[in-house]
Amino acid sequence: MRYPTCRLAPAIAALALLAAPATAHDYRHGPLTITHPWSRATSPRAAVGAGFLAIHNGARQADRLVSAGSPLADRVEIHSMRTENGIMRMRQLPEGVVIPAGGDAILAPGGNHLMLIGLKRPLQQGEMVPATLRFEHGGTVAIAFKVEAADALQPAHAEHRP
């Protein structure tokens, strides 16, 4: 007995497999796409953690990440890390981070990032940490940071990114 087949089924399955890694931990809100928010595991006594992500702005006007929050921290601040005269310096960015029209803002180790200050408990590898991002034009977006190893330099699935 022969079963009917669909000629498109293999192509659809292949497309689904290709798309899964790129969208597994992305958030879309209007013209904004937040790509794989992640953090690092913290020690039991740590009072701070960090959050990293990439934001793409598909709009024709710039937007700005103006603030963030998480129920697992007393507050979340937007920070910049720069090397000045051979010394790493971190400072708060009270004006936030601009996401250019049709462009990206990258929050990554060694650069702009989110500081989770006053952690209510340690961040454990594998967990998802809820957070909220607030944009000047794009409104509020609920996300979750995937907690990677304490020594991670990038998210575990970065090798799958386009």
N, C-alpha and C positions, 0 to 999 in steps of 0.2 A: 504494500500500500504506500502511495506517495502522499506526502503532506504538502499542502500549498505553502509556497515560500513568498516572501516579500523581498524584492530586489533592493529595496532601500534599507532593510533592517541592518545589514552590516555597516553601511555608511552612517546610519543613525547611532549605532552602538559606538563606532569609532569617534564620532563627534562628542558623544557624551563622555567618553573616557578622556578626551583631550580637554574638555571644558571643566571637568571636575576639579583638578588641582588649582585651576585659576580662580574658581569661584567658591572653593570649599570654606574659606574664611574671609570673604570679602563682604563689604556692606555698601549698598547703593542707596543714595538718598538724593533724588532729583539729579542734578548734574554732577554730584560728588560721588566718588568711589573711594572707599577706605579699604586699603589692601593689607591683609594679614596683620592685625594689631597683635603685638607680642610683648612679653615682659620676661624677666629672668627670675628664677627661684631666689628667695632671700634666706638669709640665716635666721635662726629662731629669734635673735635679738635685734634684728634690723628694724629701724624706724622708718626707712625710706625704701622705695622701689622705683623702677623706671618703666616707662611705656614707650614703645616704638611702633611706627606704622608709616605707610605712604598714603598720601591723599592726592587723587587726581580730580581736577576741576574741569569738567566738560563744558562749562558755561562760557558765554562770550564776555563775561565780566569777572574780574578777580573776586575772590572771597577771602575770608580770614578766619582761621581757627582762633577764637577769642578766649575760650576757657574749656575746662574739662572737670569732671568729677567722678568719684567712685565711692560706693558704699564701704569699701574696704580700706579707705584712707580718710584722714581728717580733711585733707584738701589735696587737690592736684594742681600743679603749676606747670606752665610752659617754660622750659629752660633752653639755654644755648650753652654749648661747651666749645671753647676756642683755645688754641694755644697762643699765648702771648709771651714773647721773650723766653721761650722754652718751658713755660709753666702753663699747665692746663687750668683754665678758669671757667667757672660755671656762673651764669647769671640768669635771673628770671627775665622773661620777655613779657612785660605787662601789656604790651600792645598785641600780643599773639604772633601768629605766623601767617604770612600772606600765601595764598595758593593762587598763582597767576591764572588768568583766563586761558583755558586750553592747556594748562601746565600742571606741574606736580610740586608738592612739598613733601620732603622726606624727613621723617623724624627717626634718627638712627643713633646707635652708640657713637660717641665722639662728636656729635653735632647737636642739632635741635632735638629735643625729646620732652617727654612728660615726666614730671617727678611726682610720685605718689608719696605724700608726706604724712607722717603719723599713721603708719600701717596699723591696722587693728589686729592683725595676725600675720605670720609669715606667708609668703606666696610659695606654693608648692608646685613643682614641675608637673605638668599635665593638666592642671586645673585651668578653668576659664574665669577671669576676673572681670566682672561687669563694670562698665564705665559709660559715661555720656560725654560726647563732644558737642560743643556749641560753636556755631559758625555765625559770622556777621550777617550773611545773606541766606545761607542754607539751613538755618534753624538748628534743631537739636537732633543728634543721631545717637542711638543706643548701640554700643559695641561690646565686645568682650576681648580682653587680652588673653592670648594663649600663653601660659607660663612655660618657658623653655628651661634648659639647664642653666645653672648659675653662671657658667662660663661661656654661654652662647654668644656668638658675635652676629648672628643673623637668625631669622626664624628657621625652624627645622625643614620647612618645605620650600625654602627659597630657591633650591635648585630646580623646582618645577615652575617657577615664575617665567612668564614670557619675556 
